[in-house]
């Protein structure tokens, strides 16, 4: 029993130390469950938002009016420094308030 | 087709769809987790590196939620442990020959510690402690609040092994006048304008608490990358926001650190409950810190059909901020009467405490089982949920609805 077990443990230990020394993982692609609804402004919204985060960050939020979405977009620009132009911000807010409004 | 087999079929489809998505192909229809829970409905089960099937909240930065079935035991397996990152890109590769933990700022001896230094230069310390996201269960807030719409699975409990933070700071020699240490990890935002995820703790808090660790081991193994490999901060009793992952730099500073993730991020109303009337804004806020008392029923799962007159085993976990769980009670009559459950082994005051109870349903029909816990200083859980605009501190009495007969 022991003779069979030891070489196996040695291999396991070598694999474990190799894994511990340099760890690399792949990053899975954005999942398709959170694809933005079609509508006017969807392309601008997608392009501007996905440079920092996947669209599930948008679609999971409580639906809200233009005031809510303007607050969110303003926060992304002012607090998180998202490089979004004034015109694009307006388009994004309109899109979100229409497709994810209450 | 019964409800149960429909669920199983949907789960199988979910796994298959995940494989497609991970392979870069577009699944014809978004695979979803079959779930009656409105907060989790429509969320896919996904398998990330070093992880088992977890409930997807967001892809990038990744946020993955642990299914409730794993909370029928005290220790959460590493591959089922939840994931929450704040900024992207996240670290995908760490070479231990290069990785160092730097200790800089107002110290006499700046340090550059290797993984081996952490293990050999400081006494080895262990603590079993709950790591729970501040926003765990945010999806259940009413009125709803913006932010990650978590169910209840942004929590886990593990045995953490590492070096005491106070020993590391003592080795660096914290200078007079230093007030806080800041903690930064390898996750760095894509744009310099995006605030980097950096957190802080008071020096006095660190030096008074021998359970705050820089952990290099989780449940006897190296940390999964997505849980902070090669080392993360462990702050028992406090929310996970302080448990900085993939830790790379500790800076000792002589001013309170108030960048975004400390202020205005991660703050609660400055009052005893950390709450305000629903829909209102607090006048003053403070950084979030201690966790509230919570308990959950992990088994049976909601919607399970149980027979009349036959004993059913109920199982779950309870935890608090470190006073330790004194007792867990269940009610099957809407909270009119409560009875004690049996507690599992004590893994320490910061750990999940297992509980179990046997209940024999007396009559057919829908039944609700409720659970609440008390800690050793008498703190418990409310029948009505508290509310705050960030969706933190939730600890309402939980329940599962079952079908008898």
Interface residues (C-beta under 8 A of the other chain):
Chain A: X19 X20 X21 X22 X23 X24 X25 X26 X27 X28 X29 X30 X31 X32 X33 X34 X35 X51 X52 X53 X54 X56 X57 X60 X61 X62 X68 X72 X79 X80 X81 X82 X83
Chain B: X21 X22 X24 X26 X27 X30 X31 X32 X42 X43 X44 X46 X48 X49 X50 X56 X57 X58 X59 X60 X61 X62 X88 X90 X92 X93 X94 X95 X96 X97 X143 X144 X145 X146 X148 X149 X189 X190 X191 X192 X193 X194 X195 X222 X225 X226 X229 X230 X260
